[in-house]
């Protein structure tokens, strides 16, 4: 893909435009520990003290380099606690991150998340430089469908509106009528003028939407490799062992999982639920890093942690973020012809009343 740059930037990489900075000394000194003590205070309940000297030099130099680069770090709710709590400027779900980034005065966005999130940030911030610390941070759901697949679906179901989850590539968004998130999928589906709607690519999200609307929902067999592994049977076993546990599930889970949960919502919705209801014990049926991020601010809530980690999210680390800031890599590139159409689908969702 080619980047939609202003004329003065065309043909130049981010490293050429901003320059490369020499790698700092990553020795952990008593002075550095003192400088980062207030940040360790945020995560002391989820990161053992013996581990902090490993993280502290990266945290210190990343926060220093952000100012030098005029950069902000966007961290998804599934990022590790040391990223989420110690170097991120904006945290949230994928769309919330991109929307909030449009409101900050920064030249550079470092995307602490997977590739489709970085693309969405670029779509909504076309004049900013968007970097992802590891371009191999993909997504099983996003990779389950292509733009060509959507074109074939539209041929098979002519005139049927296409509602596409933001967990997709810019190429797929460009073929769509309007995007949705897990938080607003039902609202978006209800907004389109048709009794039949293609809701793609997440099959389980579409099935959960179908349970909340009278419209006919056509699905695609895309699934999140983290959320598809949860079963209603294992959750019922948890409830049988301890009825006091509140189970909170993500809509990318199978409808049977949602049916036995106490609450279902997007990652931001799940966090809001825990903060507002303050359950004594809770099981988050989602990527398990998120539990540590919430627990850092709610140490009195006991989290049961099903260890379903997203291998793609785990590619983003403090060392890769530091490298990204030092060398201005890896820049997210979106073809202007694709970007213009994909941006429209996202903006239609954002502007939906």
C-alpha positions in Angstrom: 0.0 0.0 0.0 1.1 3.6 -0.5 0.8 6.3 2.1 -1.6 9.2 1.7 1.0 11.9 2.5 1.2 15.6 1.9 3.4 16.5 -1.1 6.4 17.5 1.0 6.4 14.1 2.6 5.9 11.9 -0.4 8.7 9.5 -1.1 10.2 9.8 2.4 10.0 7.3 5.2 9.2 8.3 8.7 12.8 7.6 9.7 13.9 10.1 6.9 11.4 12.7 8.0 12.1 12.5 11.7 15.6 11.1 11.9 16.9 8.1 13.9 17.8 8.5 17.6 20.7 6.6 19.2 19.7 3.8 21.6 19.8 4.9 25.2 21.6 3.1 28.0 19.0 0.7 29.5 20.9 0.1 32.8 18.5 0.3 35.7 20.0 2.7 38.3 18.7 3.8 41.7 18.1 7.2 40.2 16.0 5.7 37.4 14.0 3.7 39.9 13.3 6.8 41.8 12.1 8.6 38.6 9.7 5.8 37.8 8.5 5.0 41.3 5.2 6.9 40.8 4.5 4.7 37.8 5.3 1.5 39.6 2.8 2.6 42.3 0.1 2.2 39.6 1.0 -1.5 38.8 2.4 -2.8 42.1 -0.6 -5.1 42.6 -0.1 -6.8 39.2 3.6 -6.6 38.6 6.0 -8.1 41.2 8.6 -5.8 42.6 11.4 -8.1 41.4 10.2 -7.5 37.7 10.0 -3.8 37.8 13.8 -3.1 37.3 13.4 -4.9 33.9 10.6 -2.6 32.8 11.7 0.6 34.4 14.4 1.6 31.9 12.1 1.1 29.0 9.3 3.0 30.7 11.6 5.9 31.5 13.1 6.3 28.0 9.8 5.7 26.2 8.1 8.5 28.2 11.1 10.8 27.5 11.2 10.0 23.8 7.4 10.7 23.4 8.1 14.3 24.2 11.0 14.5 21.9 9.1 13.0 19.0 5.8 14.8 19.8 4.2 11.4 19.9 1.3 9.8 21.7 0.9 6.1 22.5 -2.5 4.5 22.0 -2.9 1.3 24.1 -5.8 -1.1 23.6 -7.4 -2.6 26.6 -5.6 -5.9 25.9 -2.1 -4.5 26.2 0.1 -5.6 29.1 -0.1 -3.7 32.4 3.3 -2.0 32.0 2.2 -0.6 28.6 -1.4 0.3 29.5 -0.6 1.9 32.9 2.9 3.3 32.5 3.5 4.6 28.9 0.1 4.9 27.3 -1.4 8.3 26.8 -4.8 7.1 25.6 -6.4 3.7 26.4 -9.6 2.1 25.3 -11.1 -0.1 22.6 -10.0 0.1 19.0 -12.4 2.8 17.8 -12.2 4.9 21.0 -8.4 5.1 20.6 -8.6 6.3 17.0 -11.3 8.9 17.8 -9.5 10.2 20.8 -6.3 10.5 18.8 -8.0 13.1 16.5 -8.2 15.4 19.5 -4.6 15.4 20.6 -1.9 17.8 19.3 0.8 15.3 18.3 2.6 14.5 15.0 3.1 10.8 15.7 0.8 8.0 16.9 2.3 4.8 18.2 -0.4 2.1 18.1 -0.3 -0.3 21.0 -2.5 -2.8 19.4 -3.0 -4.9 16.2 -2.6 -3.8 12.6 -6.3 -3.0 11.8 -6.3 -0.6 14.7 -3.3 1.2 13.4 -5.0 1.4 10.0 -8.2 2.9 11.6 -6.0 5.4 13.4 -4.5 6.4 10.1 -7.9 6.7 8.4 -9.1 9.1 11.0 -5.8 10.9 11.3 -4.5 11.1 7.7 -2.1 13.9 8.3 -0.4 12.2 11.2 2.4 9.6 11.1 1.1 6.3 12.5 3.5 3.6 13.6 2.9 0.1 14.8 5.8 -1.4 16.8 5.4 -4.8 15.1 3.6 -5.0 11.7 3.1 -8.8 12.3 0.6 -8.0 15.0 -2.4 -9.2 13.0 -5.8 -10.5 13.9 -7.5 -13.8 13.1 -10.8 -12.1 12.7 -9.5 -9.3 10.4 -7.7 -11.9 8.3 -10.8 -14.0 7.9 -12.1 -11.8 5.1 -10.8 -9.7 2.2 -12.2 -6.9 0.1 -12.7 -9.4 -2.7 -14.8 -11.6 -0.4 -17.1 -8.6 0.4 -17.5 -7.8 -3.3 -18.6 -11.4 -3.9 -21.0 -11.1 -1.0 -22.5 -8.0 -2.5 -23.0 -9.8 -5.8 -24.7 -12.7 -4.1 -26.9 -10.4 -2.0 -27.5 -7.4 -4.3 -28.9 -4.4 -2.5 -28.4 -5.8 1.0 -26.5 -3.3 3.2 -23.1 -4.3 4.5 -22.3 -3.6 8.2 -18.7 -4.3 8.9 -17.0 -4.7 12.2 -14.1 -2.2 12.8 -12.0 -5.3 13.4 -11.2 -5.5 9.7 -8.7 -4.2 7.2 -9.1 -0.8 5.5 -9.6 -2.8 2.2 -12.7 -4.5 3.7 -14.0 -1.2 5.3 -13.7 0.4 1.8 -16.3 -2.2 0.5 -18.7 -1.6 3.3 -21.7 0.7 3.8 -21.1 1.5 7.5 -18.9 0.1 10.2 -19.8 -0.9 13.7 -18.2 -1.8 17.0 -19.2 -4.5 19.5 -20.7 -1.6 21.6 -23.0 -0.2 18.9 -23.5 -3.1 16.5 -27.3 -3.4 17.2 -27.7 0.4 16.9 -25.9 0.4 13.5 -27.9 -2.6 12.2 -31.2 -0.9 13.2 -30.1 2.3 11.5 -29.8 0.9 8.0 -32.9 0.9 5.7 -33.3 -2.8 5.1 -35.0 -5.8 6.6 -32.0 -7.9 5.8 -28.4 -6.9 6.7 -25.0 -8.5 6.1 -23.2 -8.3 9.4 -19.5 -9.3 8.9 -17.1 -10.8 9.6 -17.6 -11.9 13.2 -20.1 -14.8 13.1 -20.7 -14.7 16.9 -21.1 -11.0 17.1 -23.6 -11.2 14.2 -25.5 -14.0 16.0 -25.7 -12.0 19.2 -27.0 -9.0 17.2 -29.6 -11.2 15.6 -30.9 -12.1 19.1 -31.6 -8.4 19.6 -33.2 -7.3 16.4 -36.1 -8.4 14.2 -34.0 -7.9 11.1 -32.6 -10.9 9.2 -28.9 -11.0 9.8 -26.6 -12.7 7.2 -23.3 -13.8 8.7 -19.7 -14.7 7.7 -17.7 -17.4 9.4 -15.1 -15.2 10.9 -14.1 -15.6 14.6 -11.7 -14.3 17.1 -9.2 -17.0 18.1 -9.4 -15.8 21.8 -13.1 -15.5 22.3 -14.2 -18.6 20.3 -12.5 -20.8 22.8 -14.8 -20.0 25.7 -17.8 -22.3 26.3 -21.0 -22.0 28.3 -20.2 -25.3 30.0 -17.0 -24.0 31.6 -18.7 -20.8 32.7 -21.6 -22.8 34.3 -19.0 -24.9 36.1 -17.4 -21.7 37.5 -20.9 -20.5 38.7 -21.6 -23.9 40.3 -18.3 -23.7 42.2 -18.9 -20.1 43.3 -22.3 -18.5 42.6 -21.0 -15.1 43.8 -18.7 -14.7 40.8 -20.0 -12.2 38.2 -19.3 -13.3 34.6 -18.8 -10.5 32.1 -18.4 -11.6 28.5 -17.5 -9.9 25.2 -20.0 -10.1 22.3 -17.4 -11.9 20.1 -18.1 -15.0 22.3 -20.7 -17.6 21.2 -24.3 -16.7 22.0 -24.4 -19.7 24.5 -21.6 -17.9 26.5 -23.5 -14.6 26.4 -26.7 -16.4 27.6 -25.0 -17.6 30.9 -23.1 -14.4 31.6 -24.3 -11.6 33.9 -23.3 -8.9 31.5 -22.0 -8.6 27.9 -20.4 -5.7 26.3 -17.4 -4.2 24.5 -14.0 -4.0 26.3 -14.8 -0.5 27.3 -18.3 -1.6 28.4 -16.8 -4.4 30.5 -14.4 -2.0 32.2 -17.2 0.5 32.9 -19.4 -2.3 34.4 -16.7 -3.5 36.8 -16.0 0.1 37.9 -19.6 1.0 38.4 -20.8 -2.3 40.0 -17.6 -3.2 41.9 -18.2 -6.9 42.2 -16.2 -8.7 44.9 -15.2 -11.5 42.4 -15.4 -11.3 38.6 -14.6 -13.4 35.6 -13.8 -11.4 32.4 -14.6 -13.6 29.4 -12.1 -12.0 27.1 -8.3 -11.6 26.6 -6.8 -12.0 30.1 -4.4 -9.0 30.0 -7.4 -6.8 30.5 -8.1 -8.1 34.0 -4.6 -7.0 35.1 -5.2 -3.5 33.7 -8.5 -3.1 35.6 -7.1 -4.7 38.8 -4.3 -2.1 38.8 -6.9 0.6 39.6 -9.3 -1.7 41.6 -7.0 -3.9 43.8 -9.9 -4.9 46.1 -11.8 -6.6 43.2 -10.7 -10.2 42.8 -10.3 -11.3 39.2 -10.4 -14.8 38.0 -8.2 -14.9 34.9 -8.9 -17.4 32.2 -5.6 -17.3 30.4 -6.7 -16.8 26.8 -4.0 -14.5 25.5 -4.0 -12.9 22.1 -0.7 -13.8 20.5 -0.9 -10.8 18.2 -1.4 -8.3 21.0 1.5 -9.8 22.8 3.8 -8.8 19.9 3.6 -5.2 21.2 6.1 -4.9 24.0 8.1 -2.1 25.8 11.2 -3.0 23.7 9.3 -2.8 20.4 7.7 0.5 21.4 11.1 1.9 22.3 12.5 0.7 18.9 9.6 2.2 17.1 10.2 5.6 18.7 14.0 5.4 18.1 13.9 4.4 14.5 10.4 5.6 13.5 9.2 2.2 12.4 7.0 0.6 11.3 4.9 3.1 9.4 1.3 2.2 8.5 0.6 2.8 4.9 -2.9 3.0 3.3 -3.6 3.6 -0.4 -5.5 6.9 -0.8 -8.2 5.3 -3.0 -8.9 2.7 -0.3 -8.5 5.2 2.6 -11.1 7.7 1.3 -13.8 5.0 1.0 -12.9 3.2 4.2 -12.9 6.5 6.1 -16.4 7.2 4.9 -17.7 3.9 6.4 -16.1 4.7 9.8 -17.2 8.3 9.8 -20.8 7.3 9.1 -20.8 5.1 12.2 -19.2 7.9 14.3 -21.7 10.4 13.1 -24.7 8.1 13.7 -27.1 9.7 16.1 
